[in-house]
Amino acid sequence: MDQKFINLKNQYEKTKADLSDPAVINDNQKFKTTSQEYTRLEPIIKKINELDKAENQLAQAQQTLADDDDQELIVIAQDEISSLNELITRLENEISEDMRPEDPMDKKNIIVEIRAGTGGDEAALFAANLFRMYSRYAERQGWKTKIMDSNQIGIGGFKEIIFEIGGQNVYKNLKYESGVHRVQRVPDTEKSGRIHTSAATVAVLPEAEEYDLEIKPEDLRIDVFRAGGHGGQSVNTTDSAVRITHLPTNTVVSCQDEKSQLKNKEKALKILRSRILANEQEKLDRKRREDRRSQIGSGDRSEKIRTYNYPQDRVTDHRIKENWHSLPLILDGNIQPIIDALRKADQ
């Protein structure tokens, strides 16, 4: 067996043992990191064990071919050797792919910000469609979705919605969704049957935890104000809404969904940290793009990345110039084929 596979098995056994170490168990961050590493390694080790078994079977079949004069056994051995060689090649390729260095952000939860762009109410309705698409995809993955802030219009759309998705490898799967999403369809309010083109921007931010980014209290200006919108008994009558400004970067976040000022502040800080971290990550990405040309766009929101064409039942991703049909299924969260194609093109 290749030495790098042996090293990986040793690393897996150590990680498995660490999960029983009281020093790791009692440290929430260490336990979380170790658990994530164990989860990453486990499927790779299963493939390595399968590869080891296939290589032993291959050696036995080759020995049979060398030692036996029985023509029937020779034919069986030759067929087995051919099948095993194919299996070994496939497993080696899959393991090498699985061992590819990951973006350290890939394991993070995300904060998604969807904003209606050109198109008025139709754009707001499309923003709601995108929110449902990602929510349904997250549901299929076993992830949790939580709305952090929203600005809803009367007919059910969103001028803006910010939500959190938590689970395993969330950023890895959804990081290519940042950009301008365009829709072409006949709005419900259109009496002449004319097709309209509207747009919404999507920003996918890896969620920044406190240890990822230090924000000094003196760098923050926190303002409280009375929440607007439809509200309830106390939303419009108390200063529960919070606006936080990060002075060094002039990043501003407002949050007013909760009745509690403290909860709004917690949500706003979480969004603020993630926006600042995303800006830092974008600086690194910009440098990488200068070093190499990539098929995948930067995720910059100014880029038109995808078009959802209702009349032609087609979704087009402009970065890789690929099309998919069955638009209703895609908007119901069946976006894995698109995600897989984007990841393959990026790699």
Buried (B, 14 or more C-beta within 10 A) or exposed (E): EEEEBEEBBEBBEEBBEBEEEEEBEEEEEBBEBBBBBBEBBEEBBEBBBBBBEBBEBBEBBBEBBEEEEEEEEBEBBEEBBEBBEEBBEEBBEBBEEBBEEEEEBBBBBBBBBBBBBEBBBBBBBBBBBBBEBBBBBBEEBEBEBEBBBBBBBEEEBBBBBBBBBBBBBBBBBBBBBBBBBBBBBBBEEEEEEEEBBBBBBBBBBBBBBEEBEEBEEEEBEEEBEEBEEEBEEEBBEBEBBBBBBBEEEEBBBBBBBBBEBEBBBBBBBBBBBBBBBBEBBBEEBEEEBEEEEEEBBBBBBEBBBBBBBBEEEBBBBBBBEBEBEEBEEBBBBBBEEBBEBBBEBEE
